[in-house]
Amino acid sequence: MSEPGLVVVDVAAADDATALAFQQLLADRWATAPAQHTTRDAGEPGVRLRCYLDLRQPLSLAAPDEALPPVSAAASQ
């Protein structure tokens, strides 16, 4: 992505339900552009899903003690 804080997430999972559940976990924390469906590669097991996150949005945590550690500048490069 061309801006800091915008992330593309490619998910590989065993099935649709798992891939979509993982996407929902991401959406519960950050603003997302959700995928509407998964894709399958012919002859390959499992499914793939791509979604886009905006990490610049504030976290929506259920409880303050669930806070995620800050991301270091070195980790984002």
KAFENMO-V126555 format. One record per residue. N is the residue number from 0. SS is DSSP state (~ for helix, > for strand, _ for the rest). D_CENTER is the distance of its C-alpha to the mean C-alpha in whole Angstrom. Layout:
((N;SS;D_CENTER) (N;SS;D_CENTER))
This chain:
((0;_;14) (1;_;17) (2;_;17) (3;_;16) (4;_;13) (5;>;11) (6;>;8) (7;>;8) (8;>;5) (9;>;8) (10;>;8) (11;>;12) (12;>;13) (13;_;16) (14;_;16) (15;~;15) (16;~;15) (17;~;13) (18;~;10) (19;~;10) (20;~;10) (21;~;7) (22;~;5) (23;~;8) (24;~;8) (25;~;5) (26;~;7) (27;~;10) (28;~;9) (29;_;8) (30;>;10) (31;>;8) (32;>;9) (33;_;9) (34;_;10) (35;_;14) (36;_;14) (37;_;14) (38;>;16) (39;_;19) (40;_;20) (41;_;24) (42;_;25) (43;_;22) (44;_;21) (45;_;18) (46;>;15) (47;>;12) (48;>;10) (49;>;8) (50;>;6) (51;>;7) (52;>;6) (53;>;10) (54;_;10) (55;_;14) (56;_;14) (57;_;15) (58;_;13) (59;_;14) (60;_;16) (61;_;18) (62;_;20) (63;~;21) (64;~;21) (65;~;18) (66;_;17) (67;_;15) (68;_;17) (69;_;17) (70;_;16) (71;_;19) (72;_;20) (73;_;20) (74;_;17) (75;_;15) (76;_;18))
